[in-house]
């Protein structure tokens, strides 16, 4: 890990860190959205649980 930190300039690492944070936030939002949609569709069909 240290080799990566010394190989690239700090500005690039900061930009990459920002990119990863934004990607994670977007993925979390998408997962939440899909999860809520899935729960809503399951609630519409109460007979599927057995």
N, CA, C and O atoms as a Maestro MAE file, in Angstrom:
{
 s_m_m2io_version
 :::
 2.0.0
}

f_m_ct {
 s_m_title
 :::
 protein
 m_atom[200] {
  # First column is atom index #
  i_m_mmod_type
  r_m_x_coord
  r_m_y_coord
  r_m_z_coord
  i_m_residue_number
  s_m_chain_name
  s_m_pdb_residue_name
  s_m_pdb_atom_name
  i_m_atomic_number
  :::
  1 25 0.830 -1.199 0.000 1 A "UNK " " N  " 7
  2 3 0.000 0.000 0.000 1 A "UNK " " CA " 6
  3 2 0.868 1.254 0.000 1 A "UNK " " C  " 6
  4 15 0.568 2.222 -0.699 1 A "UNK " " O  " 8
  5 25 1.935 1.236 0.778 2 A "UNK " " N  " 7
  6 3 2.824 2.399 0.837 2 A "UNK " " CA " 6
  7 2 3.418 2.710 -0.532 2 A "UNK " " C  " 6
  8 15 3.613 3.875 -0.879 2 A "UNK " " O  " 8
  9 25 3.708 1.651 -1.319 3 A "UNK " " N  " 7
  10 3 4.264 1.865 -2.652 3 A "UNK " " CA " 6
  11 2 3.282 2.650 -3.527 3 A "UNK " " C  " 6
  12 15 3.689 3.504 -4.315 3 A "UNK " " O  " 8
  13 25 1.998 2.356 -3.384 4 A "UNK " " N  " 7
  14 3 0.992 3.090 -4.153 4 A "UNK " " CA " 6
  15 2 0.929 4.545 -3.725 4 A "UNK " " C  " 6
  16 15 0.795 5.439 -4.561 4 A "UNK " " O  " 8
  17 25 1.026 4.783 -2.422 5 A "UNK " " N  " 7
  18 3 0.913 6.143 -1.911 5 A "UNK " " CA " 6
  19 2 2.098 7.010 -2.313 5 A "UNK " " C  " 6
  20 15 1.954 8.223 -2.467 5 A "UNK " " O  " 8
  21 25 3.266 6.399 -2.486 6 A "UNK " " N  " 7
  22 3 4.445 7.185 -2.866 6 A "UNK " " CA " 6
  23 2 4.593 7.272 -4.378 6 A "UNK " " C  " 6
  24 15 5.291 8.158 -4.872 6 A "UNK " " O  " 8
  25 25 3.965 6.387 -5.115 7 A "UNK " " N  " 7
  26 3 4.101 6.376 -6.579 7 A "UNK " " CA " 6
  27 2 3.308 7.495 -7.240 7 A "UNK " " C  " 6
  28 15 3.724 8.025 -8.270 7 A "UNK " " O  " 8
  29 25 2.168 7.858 -6.656 8 A "UNK " " N  " 7
  30 3 1.291 8.845 -7.263 8 A "UNK " " CA " 6
  31 2 1.292 10.142 -6.465 8 A "UNK " " C  " 6
  32 15 1.462 10.122 -5.245 8 A "UNK " " O  " 8
  33 25 1.105 11.269 -7.148 9 A "UNK " " N  " 7
  34 3 1.080 12.555 -6.440 9 A "UNK " " CA " 6
  35 2 -0.152 12.670 -5.538 9 A "UNK " " C  " 6
  36 15 -1.204 12.113 -5.854 9 A "UNK " " O  " 8
  37 25 -0.030 13.380 -4.428 10 A "UNK " " N  " 7
  38 3 -1.144 13.497 -3.473 10 A "UNK " " CA " 6
  39 2 -2.421 14.049 -4.104 10 A "UNK " " C  " 6
  40 15 -3.521 13.642 -3.732 10 A "UNK " " O  " 8
  41 25 -2.279 14.984 -5.066 11 A "UNK " " N  " 7
  42 3 -3.489 15.552 -5.691 11 A "UNK " " CA " 6
  43 2 -4.289 14.461 -6.395 11 A "UNK " " C  " 6
  44 15 -5.519 14.443 -6.338 11 A "UNK " " O  " 8
  45 25 -3.576 13.551 -7.060 12 A "UNK " " N  " 7
  46 3 -4.259 12.469 -7.774 12 A "UNK " " CA " 6
  47 2 -4.950 11.540 -6.783 12 A "UNK " " C  " 6
  48 15 -6.078 11.103 -7.013 12 A "UNK " " O  " 8
  49 25 -4.270 11.241 -5.684 13 A "UNK " " N  " 7
  50 3 -4.870 10.373 -4.671 13 A "UNK " " CA " 6
  51 2 -6.098 11.029 -4.051 13 A "UNK " " C  " 6
  52 15 -7.083 10.350 -3.764 13 A "UNK " " O  " 8
  53 25 -6.048 12.337 -3.844 14 A "UNK " " N  " 7
  54 3 -7.206 13.045 -3.295 14 A "UNK " " CA " 6
  55 2 -8.388 12.980 -4.255 14 A "UNK " " C  " 6
  56 15 -9.529 12.780 -3.839 14 A "UNK " " O  " 8
  57 25 -8.103 13.151 -5.542 15 A "UNK " " N  " 7
  58 3 -9.173 13.097 -6.542 15 A "UNK " " CA " 6
  59 2 -9.754 11.685 -6.614 15 A "UNK " " C  " 6
  60 15 -10.966 11.512 -6.742 15 A "UNK " " O  " 8
  61 25 -8.883 10.679 -6.532 16 A "UNK " " N  " 7
  62 3 -9.346 9.290 -6.578 16 A "UNK " " CA " 6
  63 2 -10.193 8.978 -5.339 16 A "UNK " " C  " 6
  64 15 -11.217 8.302 -5.437 16 A "UNK " " O  " 8
  65 25 -9.760 9.476 -4.173 17 A "UNK " " N  " 7
  66 3 -10.519 9.282 -2.937 17 A "UNK " " CA " 6
  67 2 -11.906 9.908 -3.065 17 A "UNK " " C  " 6
  68 15 -12.906 9.308 -2.668 17 A "UNK " " O  " 8
  69 25 -11.957 11.106 -3.618 18 A "UNK " " N  " 7
  70 3 -13.241 11.785 -3.825 18 A "UNK " " CA " 6
  71 2 -14.125 10.987 -4.770 18 A "UNK " " C  " 6
  72 15 -15.325 10.840 -4.538 18 A "UNK " " O  " 8
  73 25 -13.516 10.467 -5.849 19 A "UNK " " N  " 7
  74 3 -14.245 9.643 -6.810 19 A "UNK " " CA " 6
  75 2 -14.828 8.404 -6.129 19 A "UNK " " C  " 6
  76 15 -15.997 8.073 -6.326 19 A "UNK " " O  " 8
  77 25 -14.005 7.720 -5.324 20 A "UNK " " N  " 7
  78 3 -14.486 6.517 -4.647 20 A "UNK " " CA " 6
  79 2 -15.617 6.837 -3.682 20 A "UNK " " C  " 6
  80 15 -16.586 6.084 -3.587 20 A "UNK " " O  " 8
  81 25 -15.500 7.945 -2.969 21 A "UNK " " N  " 7
  82 3 -16.563 8.328 -2.032 21 A "UNK " " CA " 6
  83 2 -17.870 8.589 -2.773 21 A "UNK " " C  " 6
  84 15 -18.937 8.169 -2.324 21 A "UNK " " O  " 8
  85 25 -17.785 9.286 -3.915 22 A "UNK " " N  " 7
  86 3 -18.991 9.574 -4.694 22 A "UNK " " CA " 6
  87 2 -19.595 8.298 -5.262 22 A "UNK " " C  " 6
  88 15 -20.815 8.138 -5.284 22 A "UNK " " O  " 8
  89 25 -18.732 7.385 -5.725 23 A "UNK " " N  " 7
  90 3 -19.215 6.116 -6.262 23 A "UNK " " CA " 6
  91 2 -19.917 5.297 -5.189 23 A "UNK " " C  " 6
  92 15 -20.986 4.734 -5.426 23 A "UNK " " O  " 8
  93 25 -19.309 5.236 -4.006 24 A "UNK " " N  " 7
  94 3 -19.918 4.487 -2.902 24 A "UNK " " CA " 6
  95 2 -21.262 5.088 -2.512 24 A "UNK " " C  " 6
  96 15 -22.218 4.357 -2.255 24 A "UNK " " O  " 8
  97 25 -21.337 6.406 -2.466 25 A "UNK " " N  " 7
  98 3 -22.593 7.071 -2.127 25 A "UNK " " CA " 6
  99 2 -23.664 6.758 -3.178 25 A "UNK " " C  " 6
  100 15 -24.820 6.500 -2.841 25 A "UNK " " O  " 8
  101 25 -23.265 6.786 -4.453 26 A "UNK " " N  " 7
  102 3 -24.213 6.496 -5.522 26 A "UNK " " CA " 6
  103 2 -24.671 5.039 -5.461 26 A "UNK " " C  " 6
  104 15 -25.851 4.751 -5.661 26 A "UNK " " O  " 8
  105 25 -23.751 4.128 -5.187 27 A "UNK " " N  " 7
  106 3 -24.113 2.715 -5.085 27 A "UNK " " CA " 6
  107 2 -25.037 2.476 -3.896 27 A "UNK " " C  " 6
  108 15 -26.008 1.728 -4.002 27 A "UNK " " O  " 8
  109 25 -24.737 3.107 -2.770 28 A "UNK " " N  " 7
  110 3 -25.597 2.960 -1.592 28 A "UNK " " CA " 6
  111 2 -27.002 3.475 -1.877 28 A "UNK " " C  " 6
  112 15 -27.988 2.850 -1.487 28 A "UNK " " O  " 8
  113 25 -27.093 4.611 -2.555 29 A "UNK " " N  " 7
  114 3 -28.397 5.170 -2.895 29 A "UNK " " CA " 6
  115 2 -29.155 4.226 -3.831 29 A "UNK " " C  " 6
  116 15 -30.360 4.024 -3.677 29 A "UNK " " O  " 8
  117 25 -28.448 3.658 -4.789 30 A "UNK " " N  " 7
  118 3 -29.085 2.737 -5.742 30 A "UNK " " CA " 6
  119 2 -29.560 1.471 -5.021 30 A "UNK " " C  " 6
  120 15 -30.668 0.993 -5.263 30 A "UNK " " O  " 8
  121 25 -28.725 0.937 -4.146 31 A "UNK " " N  " 7
  122 3 -29.087 -0.267 -3.397 31 A "UNK " " CA " 6
  123 2 -30.322 0.000 -2.542 31 A "UNK " " C  " 6
  124 15 -31.227 -0.832 -2.475 31 A "UNK " " O  " 8
  125 25 -30.357 1.158 -1.892 32 A "UNK " " N  " 7
  126 3 -31.512 1.524 -1.065 32 A "UNK " " CA " 6
  127 2 -32.767 1.615 -1.924 32 A "UNK " " C  " 6
  128 15 -33.832 1.126 -1.547 32 A "UNK " " O  " 8
  129 25 -32.623 2.253 -3.087 33 A "UNK " " N  " 7
  130 3 -33.763 2.424 -3.989 33 A "UNK " " CA " 6
  131 2 -34.297 1.077 -4.459 33 A "UNK " " C  " 6
  132 15 -35.506 0.845 -4.454 33 A "UNK " " O  " 8
  133 25 -33.396 0.194 -4.865 34 A "UNK " " N  " 7
  134 3 -33.809 -1.124 -5.351 34 A "UNK " " CA " 6
  135 2 -34.422 -1.941 -4.217 34 A "UNK " " C  " 6
  136 15 -35.407 -2.650 -4.422 34 A "UNK " " O  " 8
  137 25 -33.848 -1.843 -3.034 35 A "UNK " " N  " 7
  138 3 -34.365 -2.571 -1.882 35 A "UNK " " CA " 6
  139 2 -35.779 -2.116 -1.541 35 A "UNK " " C  " 6
  140 15 -36.654 -2.941 -1.279 35 A "UNK " " O  " 8
  141 25 -36.003 -0.803 -1.546 36 A "UNK " " N  " 7
  142 3 -37.329 -0.269 -1.242 36 A "UNK " " CA " 6
  143 2 -38.340 -0.686 -2.312 36 A "UNK " " C  " 6
  144 15 -39.483 -1.017 -1.997 36 A "UNK " " O  " 8
  145 25 -37.916 -0.668 -3.564 37 A "UNK " " N  " 7
  146 3 -38.813 -1.079 -4.645 37 A "UNK " " CA " 6
  147 2 -39.152 -2.560 -4.512 37 A "UNK " " C  " 6
  148 15 -40.285 -2.969 -4.765 37 A "UNK " " O  " 8
  149 25 -38.177 -3.352 -4.117 38 A "UNK " " N  " 7
  150 3 -38.404 -4.786 -3.933 38 A "UNK " " CA " 6
  151 2 -39.380 -5.034 -2.793 38 A "UNK " " C  " 6
  152 15 -40.285 -5.861 -2.912 38 A "UNK " " O  " 8
  153 25 -39.198 -4.320 -1.690 39 A "UNK " " N  " 7
  154 3 -40.112 -4.474 -0.558 39 A "UNK " " CA " 6
  155 2 -41.520 -4.045 -0.935 39 A "UNK " " C  " 6
  156 15 -42.494 -4.690 -0.548 39 A "UNK " " O  " 8
  157 25 -41.631 -2.960 -1.687 40 A "UNK " " N  " 7
  158 3 -42.942 -2.469 -2.095 40 A "UNK " " CA " 6
  159 2 -43.641 -3.486 -2.987 40 A "UNK " " C  " 6
  160 15 -44.844 -3.703 -2.847 40 A "UNK " " O  " 8
  161 25 -42.909 -4.110 -3.895 41 A "UNK " " N  " 7
  162 3 -43.535 -5.081 -4.791 41 A "UNK " " CA " 6
  163 2 -43.927 -6.339 -4.024 41 A "UNK " " C  " 6
  164 15 -44.915 -6.988 -4.370 41 A "UNK " " O  " 8
  165 25 -43.172 -6.691 -2.993 42 A "UNK " " N  " 7
  166 3 -43.544 -7.865 -2.183 42 A "UNK " " CA " 6
  167 2 -44.777 -7.580 -1.343 42 A "UNK " " C  " 6
  168 15 -45.595 -8.470 -1.110 42 A "UNK " " O  " 8
  169 25 -44.912 -6.337 -0.887 43 A "UNK " " N  " 7
  170 3 -46.091 -5.976 -0.090 43 A "UNK " " CA " 6
  171 2 -47.348 -5.952 -0.942 43 A "UNK " " C  " 6
  172 15 -48.446 -6.155 -0.424 43 A "UNK " " O  " 8
  173 25 -47.208 -5.705 -2.252 44 A "UNK " " N  " 7
  174 3 -48.365 -5.691 -3.142 44 A "UNK " " CA " 6
  175 2 -48.918 -7.103 -3.346 44 A "UNK " " C  " 6
  176 15 -50.098 -7.278 -3.650 44 A "UNK " " O  " 8
  177 25 -48.053 -8.105 -3.175 45 A "UNK " " N  " 7
  178 3 -48.457 -9.492 -3.394 45 A "UNK " " CA " 6
  179 2 -48.281 -10.288 -2.103 45 A "UNK " " C  " 6
  180 15 -47.309 -11.030 -1.960 45 A "UNK " " O  " 8
  181 25 -49.216 -10.137 -1.162 46 A "UNK " " N  " 7
  182 3 -49.035 -10.793 0.144 46 A "UNK " " CA " 6
  183 2 -49.147 -12.316 0.108 46 A "UNK " " C  " 6
  184 15 -48.749 -12.974 1.069 46 A "UNK " " O  " 8
  185 25 -49.669 -12.888 -0.958 47 A "UNK " " N  " 7
  186 3 -49.879 -14.323 -1.005 47 A "UNK " " CA " 6
  187 2 -48.646 -15.142 -1.334 47 A "UNK " " C  " 6
  188 15 -48.723 -16.371 -1.364 47 A "UNK " " O  " 8
  189 25 -47.526 -14.510 -1.580 48 A "UNK " " N  " 7
  190 3 -46.350 -15.257 -2.055 48 A "UNK " " CA " 6
  191 2 -45.546 -15.887 -0.932 48 A "UNK " " C  " 6
  192 15 -44.680 -16.719 -1.204 48 A "UNK " " O  " 8
  193 25 -45.793 -15.527 0.309 49 A "UNK " " N  " 7
  194 3 -44.971 -16.008 1.408 49 A "UNK " " CA " 6
  195 2 -45.243 -17.449 1.803 49 A "UNK " " C  " 6
  196 15 -44.411 -18.049 2.483 49 A "UNK " " O  " 8
  197 25 -46.345 -18.021 1.418 50 A "UNK " " N  " 7
  198 3 -46.629 -19.401 1.758 50 A "UNK " " CA " 6
  199 2 -47.652 -19.441 2.789 50 A "UNK " " C  " 6
  200 15 -48.045 -20.522 3.227 50 A "UNK " " O  " 8
  :::
 }
 m_bond[199] {
  # First column is bond index #
  i_m_from
  i_m_to
  i_m_order
  :::
  1 1 2 1
  2 2 3 1
  3 3 4 2
  4 3 5 1
  5 5 6 1
  6 6 7 1
  7 7 8 2
  8 7 9 1
  9 9 10 1
  10 10 11 1
  11 11 12 2
  12 11 13 1
  13 13 14 1
  14 14 15 1
  15 15 16 2
  16 15 17 1
  17 17 18 1
  18 18 19 1
  19 19 20 2
  20 19 21 1
  21 21 22 1
  22 22 23 1
  23 23 24 2
  24 23 25 1
  25 25 26 1
  26 26 27 1
  27 27 28 2
  28 27 29 1
  29 29 30 1
  30 30 31 1
  31 31 32 2
  32 31 33 1
  33 33 34 1
  34 34 35 1
  35 35 36 2
  36 35 37 1
  37 37 38 1
  38 38 39 1
  39 39 40 2
  40 39 41 1
  41 41 42 1
  42 42 43 1
  43 43 44 2
  44 43 45 1
  45 45 46 1
  46 46 47 1
  47 47 48 2
  48 47 49 1
  49 49 50 1
  50 50 51 1
  51 51 52 2
  52 51 53 1
  53 53 54 1
  54 54 55 1
  55 55 56 2
  56 55 57 1
  57 57 58 1
  58 58 59 1
  59 59 60 2
  60 59 61 1
  61 61 62 1
  62 62 63 1
  63 63 64 2
  64 63 65 1
  65 65 66 1
  66 66 67 1
  67 67 68 2
  68 67 69 1
  69 69 70 1
  70 70 71 1
  71 71 72 2
  72 71 73 1
  73 73 74 1
  74 74 75 1
  75 75 76 2
  76 75 77 1
  77 77 78 1
  78 78 79 1
  79 79 80 2
  80 79 81 1
  81 81 82 1
  82 82 83 1
  83 83 84 2
  84 83 85 1
  85 85 86 1
  86 86 87 1
  87 87 88 2
  88 87 89 1
  89 89 90 1
  90 90 91 1
  91 91 92 2
  92 91 93 1
  93 93 94 1
  94 94 95 1
  95 95 96 2
  96 95 97 1
  97 97 98 1
  98 98 99 1
  99 99 100 2
  100 99 101 1
  101 101 102 1
  102 102 103 1
  103 103 104 2
  104 103 105 1
  105 105 106 1
  106 106 107 1
  107 107 108 2
  108 107 109 1
  109 109 110 1
  110 110 111 1
  111 111 112 2
  112 111 113 1
  113 113 114 1
  114 114 115 1
  115 115 116 2
  116 115 117 1
  117 117 118 1
  118 118 119 1
  119 119 120 2
  120 119 121 1
  121 121 122 1
  122 122 123 1
  123 123 124 2
  124 123 125 1
  125 125 126 1
  126 126 127 1
  127 127 128 2
  128 127 129 1
  129 129 130 1
  130 130 131 1
  131 131 132 2
  132 131 133 1
  133 133 134 1
  134 134 135 1
  135 135 136 2
  136 135 137 1
  137 137 138 1
  138 138 139 1
  139 139 140 2
  140 139 141 1
  141 141 142 1
  142 142 143 1
  143 143 144 2
  144 143 145 1
  145 145 146 1
  146 146 147 1
  147 147 148 2
  148 147 149 1
  149 149 150 1
  150 150 151 1
  151 151 152 2
  152 151 153 1
  153 153 154 1
  154 154 155 1
  155 155 156 2
  156 155 157 1
  157 157 158 1
  158 158 159 1
  159 159 160 2
  160 159 161 1
  161 161 162 1
  162 162 163 1
  163 163 164 2
  164 163 165 1
  165 165 166 1
  166 166 167 1
  167 167 168 2
  168 167 169 1
  169 169 170 1
  170 170 171 1
  171 171 172 2
  172 171 173 1
  173 173 174 1
  174 174 175 1
  175 175 176 2
  176 175 177 1
  177 177 178 1
  178 178 179 1
  179 179 180 2
  180 179 181 1
  181 181 182 1
  182 182 183 1
  183 183 184 2
  184 183 185 1
  185 185 186 1
  186 186 187 1
  187 187 188 2
  188 187 189 1
  189 189 190 1
  190 190 191 1
  191 191 192 2
  192 191 193 1
  193 193 194 1
  194 194 195 1
  195 195 196 2
  196 195 197 1
  197 197 198 1
  198 198 199 1
  199 199 200 2
  :::
 }
}
